[in-house]
Amino acid sequence: MKAFPLLCVGRAGTCLGTMAFAGALPVIRNEWHIDAESAGTIQTVFSICNACALFIASWLSDYLGARRVYLIFSWLGVLALMAFACFARSYSSALMLMVFVGLTQGGVYTPAMILAMKMNGQAKRGYAVGTILAAGSLGYLLSVFIASVGAMTWGAPVAFWLCAIGALAGAVSGALALLGYKEEINPPAEHTGGPVTYAYSATALLLLIGYIAHCWELLGNWAWTPSMVAEKLQALNLSPMTIGLIVASTVHLSGMFSTLIVGTISDYFNRASVLIFMGAAGALSCVLMGYSASWSIGWTLLLTFSGSFFILGDSGILSAAIADNAPAERLGSIMGIRSLFGFGIGSFAPLSFGKVMDATQSWEMAYTVLAIGGTTACLCAILLRVRR
């Protein structure tokens, strides 16, 4: 198997811990007796630590190389998931251990994208980023499926252990993919324009705000949509495995294809125009997903599946657009700043969602909070298109 496809397999494996808590959340809320705000707090802590790790790993990639950073964090991620599986038994223990999980999971994201772009060249940048993100979405899908089925069948600890074993397989696959890969490392010279200089441009500012808005919408959706779908499915008296498969597929299967399809399309068309459409469609999808909670299960599954396509689809385009405009020797640092702000601010979306949910007991109102992200991303893309 060639290096890039094997790297994608490894990337899917390293993502198995990202959605483990969200997948097991319907069972955990009952067993641990936690409310929606507390559950959102754990997911927010994960996202904040994830953002910090993204910044650190991205910055290190400029100096140590993306290959080395990717391998370090992928193996640390295995250890973090094993610790979570061993000791997470309550709200307080999960909150503390989630710090370690977030710090290790985030360290793989940007190095994987940099390696994907280097392995495929500039002409296929959208395809490369879209493919590696699609591999991540496959990992998220498997994570939700394994965690939900494992939690409902054998309990949350077993579910977390299954995800940890999958992450171990991913770390091995990534190591094999990069075994003979020679990466050219060009540490930034002191006189070259740095991330701060780049950030002063209007294009960079619009892309940054657009990415923050995208993360707000995405992280809130990933944290709470599995619970909404699982809650609707429980009335059908389906088996745990069936519920887990349906939840994982509706939330992450379409997203897996969207990053690949939309990223590749952006290589041939204006990226800003594609971003306008995806941002608007994502905002509308959030609103409709909220209302579908009170409709039939068929509408819920249909709108969740299509909504996940639009909510995740602009991720690869935003990353490719930033790489188009950033100095190559500073790409890691710039992606790190982007990720720090995006995931850092976006990490409060699950908490905000939970607060609105507790206050209103309304999925419609809670999902409207997420629609703010898609609307903002669309406006930024329109300004970017007009400027160009």
C-alpha positions, 0 to 999 in steps of 0.5 A: 500500500502506498504511503498516503492511503496508509496514512489515511488509514492511520488517521482514521484510527487516531480519531477513534477517541475523539467521539467516544464520549459523545457516542456513549453520552446517552448511557453516561448521562443516566449512569453518572446522573449528569445534566446537559450542562455538565455533559457539555462542560466535559466536551468543552474541556476536551475542545479547549485542550484540543485547541491548545494541542493544535497550536503547539503541534502546528508550531512544532511542525515548522521546526521538527517536521510534521512527520515526527510530530504526528508520530509523537502525538499519535502514540500519546493519544493511545496512552490517553485513551487507555487512561480514560478507559481505566479511570473515567467513572464519574463526572469529575474523573472524566473531566480531569482525564479529558484534558489528557485526551484533548491534548493528545488528540489535537496534536495529530490534526494539523501534522496530518494535513501538512503531510497530506499536502506534501505528499500530493502537491499544490495542484491537488491541495483541496483533494489532499486535505479533503481526503485526510479529513474524510479519513478522520470522519471515518474514524469519527463514525467508527468512534460513535458506533463503537462507543454507543454500541459498547456502552449500551451493550457492555457499559462505558468502560468497555466502549472506551477500551475498544476505542483505545485498541482502535487508536493503537491500530491507527498509530501502528498504521501511521508509523508504517506509512511514514517508515520510509518517508523523507520529509524536507524540513525548512525551519523559518528564517528570522527575516521571513514574514511570520504568522503575525504579518500574515494575519494583518491581511484582510484575506487572512482575517476573513478566513480566520473568522470563517474558520472560527464560525465553522468550528462553532457549528461543527463542534456543537453538532458533533457533541449533541447530534448523536444524543438527539438521534439516539433519543429518537431511535430509542422509541423504536425498541431497536437493538443497541448495535442497530442504534449505534450504526444508525447514529454513527452513519447519519452523523459522520458518513455524509461528512466523510464524503463531503470533505473529499467531494467539496475539497476536490471541487474547490480545486477547480472552482473559486474557493470563496464561491463554494464557501458561500454555498456551504456556509448558507446550507450549513446554517439552514441545516442546523435550524432544520435539524433542531425542528426535526426533533419533533418530527418523524424519525425519517425526517430526523435521519434525513436532515441529520444526514444531509446537514452533516454533509454541509456542516463539515464540507467547508472544512477542507476548503478553508484549510486549502485556502489558508495554505494558498495564501500562507508562506510555505515555511510558516504554514504550521505556525499559521495553521496553529493560530487558526486552530487555536482560535477556531477550536478554542472559541468553538469549544464553547458551542457544546456548553452553550448548546447545553445551557440553552437546552437546560433552560428551554428543553427545546432542541429547536432553540439549542440548534439555533445557537449553532446556526449562528456559525454557518451564517457568519461563515457565509458572510465572511465568504461573501466578503472574501468573494467581493474583495477578490 
